């Protein structure tokens, strides 16, 4: 594959160049997209997030392309990294949610998109009433975060919205994300997944790649790559079926099916943790009384719930530790949901 020298010593592949061209020049707004892969919301947007989005400049919003809503809970004061931040819409929305003491960094390889994002930095800081910016943007690649100057073990949360599929080396993306996360940190991201491994014809189709379908991972490969890198098993939050109305593209895709899905991956200590009973203390902004953590667990405030060992480890070793109280063994408990069918997102009831 042809390569060309690019930013900070990282080499552009032909795929990188095609993506830059597609998102930097060919697409002028979301109406130019050929499928709904990059605009499919998985669930209704909460009022407090809608309010934050309403304060984002219209031009920034118009140049936004994503496949879900990537807003995890418990963000106040956090340091967040947005992979493939594009026009900066999510960064400016999250800027309001982390508050003036938090910080949001956006990284993108498309100079045209970064230029737009930076243009409105001062506008948004004034709109939010901040004395100094809590957002910055970095030109770089999601497969080379440390080369772009981002420090290891420096972020509480990483988000990504329909971007990982655009990278040729998905394992490298996950490995870099793992490196820059703090212990207990979370990679919360929405992306496109396929019902089986894709053919070379689909992978090499420029429009399908730009539309987030040609680079889609088979969902089982995500589970394997996450484990190889060191992340906890991916936990499915939401998923939605993707439709393709373009006749030519449908013929190329054949029987393949696609979903946009949001997963949570955590950087946790190794070793097993016993199942236990926990109680959600309530109070997390936006989910004060009921907290849907993922497809399996929904926590009601002040209700005791039995959780598996992996969830127990997440709740005790991450930023959620202060929001849950562990219960002694033998107490009353309440199951909050049946275990999903091994994350088969094409069959389980979490698909909307």
Order of alpha helices (4+ residues) and beta strands (2+ residues): beta-beta-alpha-alpha-alpha-beta-alpha-beta-alpha-alpha-beta-beta-alpha-beta-alpha-alpha-beta-alpha-beta-alpha-beta-beta-beta-beta-beta-alpha-beta
